[in-house]
Amino acid sequence: MKAAMKRQDWTLLALRFANGRGLSAVQLQKALFLLERGLPEEVGPRYYHFTPYNYGPFDSAVYKDADVLADQALVNIRKPTGRYTVYNITPEGAQLARELEAKAPSRAVQHLKDIVEWIQTLTFAQLVRAIYARYPEMKENSVFSF
C-alpha cells in the first residue's frame, strides 16, 4: 500500500516534474487544482481547497507550503523584475521528490506529470482560458478579460 501524502508533497512533485524549468505561481496553482479535480480520491481530504479567484482556482495555502519548502531549502522562489514569481526545485528537493514519487499513488504521479507537461506548453492566457472552459464555475471572481 502506498503511503499517505501531505499536500506539500504534491507541491514538491509538481515542481520536480517541471524538469528544471520551474513553474510560475499560476502554473503551480493550476497544476495542483487539476490534480485534485482529476483524482480527488488519490490526494485525499486534507488537500488544498481551491476557490474562484482573480485568475481561476486559487488556494493561498499553496504559496504558504511553497514558502515552507523554501525555508527547508527544497524549493527556490524568485521573482524576476517585472515578472511573475517562479518556483524551482533545488537538488535537495529533487532528491526528496524522487523518494516521494516512489511512495505516492502511481496513477496520481502520472497524472501530475502529464498536467505539468501540458501546462508548460501554454501561455498564461491559454492556461486560464483552458481552466475556465473546463471548469466555468472557477470564473466567478475573475479579473481576466477574454
CYANA upper distance limits for C-alpha pairs under 8 A (distance plus 0.5 A):
  2 LYS  CA    103 LYS  CA      5.94
  2 LYS  CA    104 ALA  CA      6.36
  2 LYS  CA    105 PRO  CA      6.45
  3 ALA  CA    103 LYS  CA      6.08
  3 ALA  CA    104 ALA  CA      6.81
  3 ALA  CA    105 PRO  CA      8.45
  4 ALA  CA    104 ALA  CA      7.92
  5 MET  CA      9 ASP  CA      6.64
  5 MET  CA     10 TRP  CA      7.89
  5 MET  CA     43 VAL  CA      7.68
  5 MET  CA    104 ALA  CA      7.18
  6 LYS  CA     10 TRP  CA      7.53
  6 LYS  CA     46 ARG  CA      8.08
  6 LYS  CA     47 TYR  CA      7.89
  7 ARG  CA     11 THR  CA      7.09
  7 ARG  CA     43 VAL  CA      8.17
  7 ARG  CA     46 ARG  CA      7.65
  7 ARG  CA     47 TYR  CA      5.74
  7 ARG  CA     48 TYR  CA      7.35
  8 GLN  CA     12 LEU  CA      6.75
  8 GLN  CA     62 VAL  CA      8.47
  8 GLN  CA     65 ASP  CA      6.28
  8 GLN  CA     66 ALA  CA      7.99
  8 GLN  CA     69 LEU  CA      8.20
  9 ASP  CA     13 LEU  CA      6.69
  9 ASP  CA     97 ALA  CA      7.98
  9 ASP  CA    100 LEU  CA      7.51
 10 TRP  CA     14 ALA  CA      6.59
 10 TRP  CA     32 LEU  CA      7.92
 11 THR  CA     15 LEU  CA      6.96
 11 THR  CA     28 LEU  CA      8.16
 11 THR  CA     32 LEU  CA      7.63
 11 THR  CA     62 VAL  CA      7.97
 11 THR  CA     65 ASP  CA      8.22
 11 THR  CA     66 ALA  CA      7.74
 12 LEU  CA     16 ARG  CA      6.77
 12 LEU  CA     69 LEU  CA      8.38
 12 LEU  CA     74 LEU  CA      8.47
 12 LEU  CA     75 VAL  CA      8.30
 12 LEU  CA     89 ILE  CA      7.73
 12 LEU  CA     93 GLY  CA      7.60
 12 LEU  CA     97 ALA  CA      6.65
 13 LEU  CA     17 PHE  CA      6.73
 13 LEU  CA     97 ALA  CA      6.04
 13 LEU  CA    100 LEU  CA      8.11
 13 LEU  CA    101 GLU  CA      7.65
 14 ALA  CA     18 ALA  CA      7.09
 14 ALA  CA     28 LEU  CA      7.81
 14 ALA  CA     31 ALA  CA      7.70
 14 ALA  CA     32 LEU  CA      8.05
 14 ALA  CA    112 LEU  CA      7.09
 14 ALA  CA    113 LYS  CA      7.72
 14 ALA  CA    116 VAL  CA      7.16
 15 LEU  CA     19 ASN  CA      8.07
 15 LEU  CA     22 GLY  CA      6.73
 15 LEU  CA     23 LEU  CA      7.18
 15 LEU  CA     28 LEU  CA      8.36
 15 LEU  CA     87 TYR  CA      7.70
 15 LEU  CA     88 ASN  CA      6.68
 15 LEU  CA     89 ILE  CA      6.19
 16 ARG  CA     20 GLY  CA      7.84
 16 ARG  CA     89 ILE  CA      6.67
 16 ARG  CA     93 GLY  CA      8.46
 16 ARG  CA     94 ALA  CA      6.47
 16 ARG  CA     97 ALA  CA      7.07
 17 PHE  CA    112 LEU  CA      8.35
 17 PHE  CA    113 LYS  CA      6.14
 17 PHE  CA    116 VAL  CA      6.92
 17 PHE  CA    117 GLU  CA      8.02
 18 ALA  CA     22 GLY  CA      5.93
 18 ALA  CA     23 LEU  CA      7.09
 18 ALA  CA    116 VAL  CA      6.78
 18 ALA  CA    117 GLU  CA      7.59
 18 ALA  CA    120 GLN  CA      8.28
 20 GLY  CA     88 ASN  CA      7.26
 20 GLY  CA     89 ILE  CA      7.71
 21 ARG  CA     88 ASN  CA      7.65
 22 GLY  CA     86 VAL  CA      6.70
 22 GLY  CA     87 TYR  CA      5.78
 22 GLY  CA     88 ASN  CA      4.87
 22 GLY  CA     89 ILE  CA      7.63
 23 LEU  CA     27 GLN  CA      6.07
 23 LEU  CA     28 LEU  CA      6.24
 23 LEU  CA     86 VAL  CA      6.05
 23 LEU  CA     87 TYR  CA      5.80
 23 LEU  CA     88 ASN  CA      7.22
 23 LEU  CA    120 GLN  CA      8.39
 24 SER  CA     28 LEU  CA      6.63
 24 SER  CA     84 TYR  CA      6.80
 24 SER  CA     85 THR  CA      6.21
 24 SER  CA     86 VAL  CA      4.91
 24 SER  CA     87 TYR  CA      6.68
 25 ALA  CA     29 GLN  CA      6.73
 25 ALA  CA     84 TYR  CA      7.45
 25 ALA  CA     85 THR  CA      6.28
 25 ALA  CA     86 VAL  CA      6.75
 25 ALA  CA     87 TYR  CA      7.67
 26 VAL  CA     30 LYS  CA      6.60
 26 VAL  CA     55 TYR  CA      8.41
 26 VAL  CA    124 PHE  CA      8.20
 27 GLN  CA     31 ALA  CA      6.46
 27 GLN  CA    116 VAL  CA      8.50
 27 GLN  CA    119 ILE  CA      7.09
 27 GLN  CA    120 GLN  CA      8.26
 27 GLN  CA    127 LEU  CA      8.48
 28 LEU  CA     32 LEU  CA      6.81
 29 GLN  CA     33 PHE  CA      6.63
 29 GLN  CA     57 PRO  CA      7.70
 29 GLN  CA     58 PHE  CA      6.73
 29 GLN  CA     59 ASP  CA      7.91
 29 GLN  CA     62 VAL  CA      7.36
 30 LYS  CA     34 LEU  CA      6.50
 30 LYS  CA     57 PRO  CA      7.33
 30 LYS  CA     58 PHE  CA      8.38
 30 LYS  CA    131 ILE  CA      8.37
 31 ALA  CA     35 LEU  CA      6.73
 31 ALA  CA    112 LEU  CA      7.66
 31 ALA  CA    115 ILE  CA      6.56
 31 ALA  CA    116 VAL  CA      6.60
 31 ALA  CA    119 ILE  CA      7.79
 32 LEU  CA     36 GLU  CA      6.87
 32 LEU  CA    112 LEU  CA      8.42
 33 PHE  CA     37 ARG  CA      6.71
 33 PHE  CA     48 TYR  CA      8.42
 33 PHE  CA     50 PHE  CA      7.29
 33 PHE  CA     57 PRO  CA      7.29
 33 PHE  CA     58 PHE  CA      8.43
 34 LEU  CA     38 GLY  CA      6.36
 34 LEU  CA    115 ILE  CA      7.78
 35 LEU  CA     39 LEU  CA      6.44
 35 LEU  CA     40 PRO  CA      7.95
 35 LEU  CA     43 VAL  CA      8.38
 35 LEU  CA    108 ALA  CA      7.84
 35 LEU  CA    111 HIS  CA      7.40
 35 LEU  CA    112 LEU  CA      6.47
 35 LEU  CA    115 ILE  CA      8.03
 36 GLU  CA     40 PRO  CA      5.23
 36 GLU  CA     43 VAL  CA      6.89
 36 GLU  CA     47 TYR  CA      8.32
 38 GLY  CA    111 HIS  CA      8.47
 39 LEU  CA     43 VAL  CA      7.27
 39 LEU  CA    108 ALA  CA      7.23
 40 PRO  CA     44 GLY  CA      6.64
 40 PRO  CA     45 PRO  CA      8.38
 41 GLU  CA     45 PRO  CA      8.45
 42 GLU  CA    105 PRO  CA      7.29
 42 GLU  CA    108 ALA  CA      6.81
 43 VAL  CA     47 TYR  CA      6.67
 43 VAL  CA    108 ALA  CA      8.28
 48 TYR  CA     59 ASP  CA      7.03
 48 TYR  CA     61 ALA  CA      7.49
 48 TYR  CA     62 VAL  CA      7.83
 49 HIS  CA     58 PHE  CA      8.48
 49 HIS  CA     59 ASP  CA      6.62
 50 PHE  CA     57 PRO  CA      5.76
 50 PHE  CA     58 PHE  CA      5.39
 50 PHE  CA     59 ASP  CA      5.43
 51 THR  CA     56 GLY  CA      8.18
 51 THR  CA     57 PRO  CA      5.71
 51 THR  CA     58 PHE  CA      5.93
 51 THR  CA     59 ASP  CA      7.14
 51 THR  CA    138 MET  CA      7.55
 52 PRO  CA     56 GLY  CA      5.60
 52 PRO  CA     57 PRO  CA      5.27
 52 PRO  CA     58 PHE  CA      6.77
 52 PRO  CA    137 GLU  CA      7.80
 52 PRO  CA    138 MET  CA      5.02
 52 PRO  CA    139 LYS  CA      6.75
 52 PRO  CA    140 GLU  CA      6.35
 52 PRO  CA    141 ASN  CA      6.23
 52 PRO  CA    142 SER  CA      7.76
 53 TYR  CA     57 PRO  CA      6.46
 53 TYR  CA     58 PHE  CA      6.39
 53 TYR  CA    138 MET  CA      7.81
 53 TYR  CA    139 LYS  CA      7.99
 53 TYR  CA    140 GLU  CA      7.81
 53 TYR  CA    141 ASN  CA      5.51
 53 TYR  CA    142 SER  CA      6.23
 54 ASN  CA    141 ASN  CA      6.23
 54 ASN  CA    142 SER  CA      4.72
 54 ASN  CA    143 VAL  CA      5.46
 54 ASN  CA    144 PHE  CA      7.27
 55 TYR  CA    128 VAL  CA      7.00
 55 TYR  CA    139 LYS  CA      8.02
 55 TYR  CA    142 SER  CA      5.94
 55 TYR  CA    143 VAL  CA      7.03
 55 TYR  CA    144 PHE  CA      6.50
 56 GLY  CA    128 VAL  CA      7.32
 56 GLY  CA    131 ILE  CA      7.77
 56 GLY  CA    132 TYR  CA      7.63
 56 GLY  CA    138 MET  CA      5.49
 56 GLY  CA    139 LYS  CA      6.18
 56 GLY  CA    140 GLU  CA      8.46
 56 GLY  CA    141 ASN  CA      8.10
 56 GLY  CA    142 SER  CA      6.78
 57 PRO  CA    138 MET  CA      6.22
 59 ASP  CA     63 TYR  CA      8.44
 60 SER  CA     64 LYS  CA      7.04
 61 ALA  CA     65 ASP  CA      6.43
 62 VAL  CA     66 ALA  CA      6.70
 63 TYR  CA     67 ASP  CA      6.62
 64 LYS  CA     68 VAL  CA      6.84
 65 ASP  CA     69 LEU  CA      6.70
 66 ALA  CA     70 ALA  CA      6.59
 66 ALA  CA     75 VAL  CA      7.55
 66 ALA  CA     87 TYR  CA      8.45
 67 ASP  CA     71 ASP  CA      6.65
 67 ASP  CA     77 ILE  CA      8.39
 68 VAL  CA     72 GLN  CA      6.87
 69 LEU  CA     73 ALA  CA      6.90
 69 LEU  CA     74 LEU  CA      5.74
 69 LEU  CA     75 VAL  CA      6.02
 70 ALA  CA     74 LEU  CA      6.03
 70 ALA  CA     75 VAL  CA      4.96
 70 ALA  CA     76 ASN  CA      6.18
 70 ALA  CA     77 ILE  CA      7.39
 71 ASP  CA     75 VAL  CA      8.48
 73 ALA  CA     90 THR  CA      7.45
 73 ALA  CA     92 GLU  CA      7.62
 73 ALA  CA     93 GLY  CA      7.73
 74 LEU  CA     89 ILE  CA      6.57
 74 LEU  CA     90 THR  CA      5.72
 74 LEU  CA     91 PRO  CA      7.91
 74 LEU  CA     92 GLU  CA      6.08
 74 LEU  CA     93 GLY  CA      4.40
 74 LEU  CA     94 ALA  CA      8.04
 75 VAL  CA     87 TYR  CA      7.23
 75 VAL  CA     88 ASN  CA      6.09
 75 VAL  CA     89 ILE  CA      4.93
 75 VAL  CA     90 THR  CA      5.74
 75 VAL  CA     93 GLY  CA      6.78
 76 ASN  CA     87 TYR  CA      6.34
 76 ASN  CA     88 ASN  CA      5.62
 76 ASN  CA     89 ILE  CA      6.62
 76 ASN  CA     90 THR  CA      6.91
 77 ILE  CA     85 THR  CA      7.38
 77 ILE  CA     86 VAL  CA      6.36
 77 ILE  CA     87 TYR  CA      5.27
 77 ILE  CA     88 ASN  CA      7.01
 78 ARG  CA     85 THR  CA      6.16
 78 ARG  CA     86 VAL  CA      5.89
 78 ARG  CA     87 TYR  CA      7.15
 79 LYS  CA     83 ARG  CA      6.82
 79 LYS  CA     84 TYR  CA      6.53
 79 LYS  CA     85 THR  CA      4.80
 79 LYS  CA     86 VAL  CA      6.64
 80 PRO  CA     84 TYR  CA      7.47
 80 PRO  CA     85 THR  CA      7.50
 80 PRO  CA     86 VAL  CA      8.49
 89 ILE  CA     93 GLY  CA      6.05
 89 ILE  CA     94 ALA  CA      6.65
 90 THR  CA     94 ALA  CA      6.58
 91 PRO  CA     95 GLN  CA      6.80
 92 GLU  CA     96 LEU  CA      6.92
 93 GLY  CA     97 ALA  CA      6.47
 94 ALA  CA     98 ARG  CA      6.65
 95 GLN  CA     99 GLU  CA      7.09
 96 LEU  CA    100 LEU  CA      6.71
 97 ALA  CA    101 GLU  CA      6.45
 98 ARG  CA    102 ALA  CA      7.04
 99 GLU  CA    103 LYS  CA      7.23
100 LEU  CA    104 ALA  CA      6.46
101 GLU  CA    106 SER  CA      8.31
101 GLU  CA    109 VAL  CA      7.25
104 ALA  CA    108 ALA  CA      7.93
104 ALA  CA    109 VAL  CA      7.17
105 PRO  CA    109 VAL  CA      6.79
106 SER  CA    110 GLN  CA      6.69
107 ARG  CA    111 HIS  CA      6.66
108 ALA  CA    112 LEU  CA      6.53
109 VAL  CA    113 LYS  CA      6.70
110 GLN  CA    114 ASP  CA      6.69
111 HIS  CA    115 ILE  CA      6.67
112 LEU  CA    116 VAL  CA      6.64
113 LYS  CA    117 GLU  CA      6.65
114 ASP  CA    118 TRP  CA      6.62
115 ILE  CA    119 ILE  CA      6.52
116 VAL  CA    120 GLN  CA      6.66
117 GLU  CA    121 THR  CA      7.41
118 TRP  CA    122 LEU  CA      7.64
119 ILE  CA    127 LEU  CA      7.28
122 LEU  CA    126 GLN  CA      6.07
122 LEU  CA    127 LEU  CA      6.21
123 THR  CA    127 LEU  CA      6.63
124 PHE  CA    128 VAL  CA      6.80
125 ALA  CA    129 ARG  CA      6.54
126 GLN  CA    130 ALA  CA      6.51
127 LEU  CA    131 ILE  CA      6.75
128 VAL  CA    132 TYR  CA      6.73
129 ARG  CA    133 ALA  CA      6.53
129 ARG  CA    146 PHE  CA      8.29
130 ALA  CA    134 ARG  CA      6.82
131 ILE  CA    135 TYR  CA      6.22
131 ILE  CA    136 PRO  CA      8.08
131 ILE  CA    138 MET  CA      8.25
132 TYR  CA    136 PRO  CA      5.17
132 TYR  CA    137 GLU  CA      7.99
132 TYR  CA    138 MET  CA      6.71
132 TYR  CA    139 LYS  CA      6.48
135 TYR  CA    139 LYS  CA      8.37
136 PRO  CA    140 GLU  CA      8.33
138 MET  CA    142 SER  CA      8.28
